Amino acid sequence: MNNKFTYPNLERVDTEIGRHYLDSNGNLVPSVTTVLSKTSNNKEGIDKWRKKVGAVEADRIMKQSTDIGTAVHEAIEKYLNKDHWDEFEETNDQLMAKKMTSKFINQGLAKITEIWGLEVGLILDNLYAGTADCVGTYQDIPSLIDFKTARRIKRREWIEDYFLQGCAYANAHNVMFNTEIKQIVILMVDRDLIFKEFIVRLDEFNELTAKWKKRLIYFDKKYK
């Protein structure tokens, strides 16, 4: 851990549109996840899936995924802070979270060479804000690093919004702290304990940043 930056504490405000935060001027700005969810083209597919499995089962699956993901994220943060991380309950979901965390630790985290911050608040006044899982270096390259859990490993073409989220955070960090983060790393583990690394490098980073800006402009026009 190298605490080279002082990250702001974000003040969350839930609105009818979705999660927002107060910027340094006291103005509401949308979270990155709110912008992406409100401008996504995947809503039709999600609606079809909910209709297929039924609302009750869909809600159960989504809650289970959220609970497992939260437990894994909290454990990874403790591990990277060199705290005791193995504090799971004896339930099926908690035991799955423990196995997935162990997979991250044993295979997914070894290339993180320096940590500047974990669960850090990032904000651009009048634009957007959010919380990044990890900022630091990955194989000695400045990176925005995100940890994702999944029921099954996703194809790269399915997770563009993950990359857009990372680009949004990286660009905010670069503006706030005059850094040069141009690499996004998504580390993913599924319930079969398969690990997958996705990396966005410079050329793709620039293309995705342009897409993120278009999504942000579209959101602003639609909701403001």
C-alpha positions in Angstrom: 0.0 0.0 0.0 1.3 3.4 -1.0 -1.0 6.2 0.2 0.2 8.8 -2.3 -3.2 10.5 -2.8 -5.9 11.8 -0.5 -9.3 10.6 -1.8 -12.5 12.4 -1.0 -15.4 11.0 1.1 -18.5 10.8 -1.1 -21.9 11.9 0.2 -24.5 9.7 -1.4 -28.0 10.9 -2.3 -30.6 8.5 -3.8 -33.0 10.1 -6.3 -35.8 8.9 -8.5 -33.3 8.6 -11.4 -30.7 6.6 -9.3 -27.7 7.1 -7.1 -26.1 10.5 -7.0 -23.4 12.2 -5.0 -22.7 15.7 -3.9 -19.7 17.4 -5.6 -17.4 19.9 -4.0 -19.9 22.7 -4.9 -22.8 20.9 -3.3 -24.4 19.9 -6.6 -25.8 16.5 -7.4 -23.9 14.4 -9.9 -24.8 10.9 -11.0 -22.9 7.9 -10.1 -21.1 6.1 -13.0 -23.2 3.0 -12.5 -26.4 5.2 -12.7 -25.3 6.7 -16.0 -24.4 3.3 -17.5 -27.6 1.6 -16.3 -29.8 4.4 -17.6 -28.2 4.5 -21.0 -27.8 0.7 -21.5 -29.1 -1.2 -24.4 -29.4 -4.4 -22.3 -32.7 -3.6 -20.6 -34.7 -5.6 -23.2 -32.6 -8.7 -22.6 -32.9 -8.4 -18.8 -36.7 -8.0 -19.1 -36.9 -11.2 -21.2 -34.8 -13.0 -18.7 -37.0 -11.9 -15.8 -40.1 -13.0 -17.7 -38.6 -16.4 -18.5 -37.5 -17.2 -14.9 -40.2 -15.3 -13.1 -40.0 -12.2 -11.0 -39.5 -14.0 -7.7 -36.7 -16.2 -9.0 -35.1 -13.3 -10.8 -35.1 -11.3 -7.5 -33.6 -14.3 -5.6 -30.8 -14.7 -8.1 -30.0 -11.0 -8.2 -30.0 -10.8 -4.4 -27.8 -13.9 -4.1 -25.3 -12.5 -6.7 -25.2 -9.1 -4.9 -24.7 -10.8 -1.5 -21.9 -13.0 -2.7 -20.2 -10.1 -4.6 -20.4 -7.9 -1.6 -18.8 -10.5 0.7 -16.0 -11.2 -1.8 -15.2 -7.5 -2.3 -15.1 -6.9 1.5 -12.8 -9.9 2.0 -10.5 -8.8 -0.9 -10.2 -5.4 0.6 -9.3 -6.8 4.0 -6.7 -9.1 2.4 -5.1 -6.3 0.5 -5.0 -4.2 3.6 -3.3 -7.1 5.3 -6.2 -7.6 7.7 -7.8 -11.0 8.6 -10.1 -11.7 5.7 -11.4 -15.2 6.4 -14.5 -14.4 8.4 -17.4 -16.0 6.5 -20.6 -17.5 8.0 -21.4 -21.2 7.5 -24.1 -20.7 4.8 -23.9 -21.8 1.2 -23.6 -18.3 -0.2 -20.9 -17.3 2.3 -19.0 -20.5 1.7 -19.1 -19.8 -2.0 -17.9 -16.3 -1.4 -15.0 -17.7 0.6 -14.0 -20.1 -2.2 -14.2 -17.3 -4.8 -12.1 -15.0 -2.6 -9.5 -17.7 -2.2 -9.3 -18.0 -6.0 -8.8 -14.3 -6.3 -6.0 -14.4 -3.7 -4.3 -17.5 -5.1 -4.4 -16.5 -8.7 -6.0 -13.1 -9.4 -4.1 -10.6 -7.2 -0.5 -11.5 -7.7 0.1 -9.0 -10.5 -0.9 -6.0 -8.4 2.4 -4.5 -7.7 1.4 -1.3 -5.9 -1.9 -0.1 -4.3 -2.7 3.6 -4.1 -6.2 3.2 -2.8 -9.0 0.7 -2.2 -12.7 1.6 -2.4 -11.8 5.1 -3.2 -14.1 8.0 -4.0 -13.6 9.7 -7.3 -15.5 12.8 -8.4 -15.6 15.3 -11.3 -17.5 18.4 -10.4 -20.7 18.9 -12.4 -20.1 15.6 -14.2 -20.1 12.3 -12.3 -18.7 10.4 -9.3 -18.2 6.8 -8.0 -16.2 4.4 -6.0 -13.3 2.4 -7.5 -12.3 -1.0 -6.2 -8.6 -0.5 -6.5 -6.2 2.1 -8.0 -2.5 1.3 -8.3 -0.1 -0.5 -10.6 -0.7 -3.9 -12.3 2.5 -5.4 -13.6 4.1 -2.0 -12.7 1.7 -0.1 -15.1 -0.7 2.5 -13.5 -4.1 0.9 -13.6 -7.7 1.1 -12.5 -8.4 -2.4 -11.2 -11.9 -3.9 -10.6 -12.9 -7.2 -9.0 -16.0 -8.9 -10.5 -17.8 -12.0 -9.5 -20.1 -13.9 -11.9 -22.3 -17.0 -12.1 -20.4 -17.9 -15.3 -17.3 -16.2 -16.8 -18.5 -13.6 -19.3 -17.3 -13.1 -22.8 -15.3 -9.9 -23.4 -17.9 -8.5 -25.8 -20.6 -8.8 -23.1 -18.8 -6.6 -20.5 -18.1 -3.3 -22.3 -19.9 -1.5 -19.6 -17.3 -2.8 -17.1 -14.6 -1.2 -19.2 -16.6 2.0 -19.6 -16.9 2.2 -15.8 -13.2 1.7 -15.4 -12.4 4.4 -18.0 -14.8 6.8 -16.2 -12.9 6.2 -12.9 -9.5 6.4 -14.5 -10.2 9.7 -16.3 -11.6 11.2 -13.0 -8.4 10.0 -11.2 -6.2 11.6 -13.9 -8.0 14.9 -13.6 -8.1 14.9 -9.8 -4.5 13.8 -9.2 -2.7 14.5 -12.5 -2.0 10.8 -13.1 -1.6 9.0 -16.4 -3.8 5.9 -15.9 -4.6 4.4 -19.3 -5.0 0.8 -18.3 -8.1 -0.9 -17.1 -7.9 -4.4 -15.5 -11.0 -6.5 -14.8 -10.4 -9.6 -12.7 -13.2 -12.0 -12.6 -14.0 -15.3 -10.8 -17.1 -17.3 -11.4 -18.9 -19.9 -9.2 -17.0 -22.8 -10.9 -13.9 -21.0 -9.6 -12.6 -20.1 -13.0 -10.5 -17.0 -13.1 -10.3 -14.6 -16.0 -8.2 -11.5 -16.6 -9.4 -8.7 -19.0 -7.1 -5.9 -19.8 -7.8 -2.6 -21.7 -4.7 -0.9 -23.0 -4.0 2.5 -24.5 -5.7 2.4 -27.9 -8.8 0.7 -26.6 -8.8 2.9 -23.6 -9.1 6.0 -25.8 -11.9 4.4 -27.8 -13.8 3.4 -24.7 -13.3 6.9 -23.2 -15.0 8.4 -26.2 -17.9 6.0 -25.8 -18.2 6.8 -22.1 -18.3 10.5 -22.9 -21.2 9.9 -25.4 -23.1 7.9 -22.8 -22.6 10.7 -20.3 -23.8 13.4 -22.7 -26.8 11.2 -23.6 -27.7 10.8 -19.9 -27.3 14.5 -19.3 -29.6 15.4 -22.1 -32.2 12.8 -21.2 -32.4 13.5 -17.4 -31.4 17.1 -17.0 
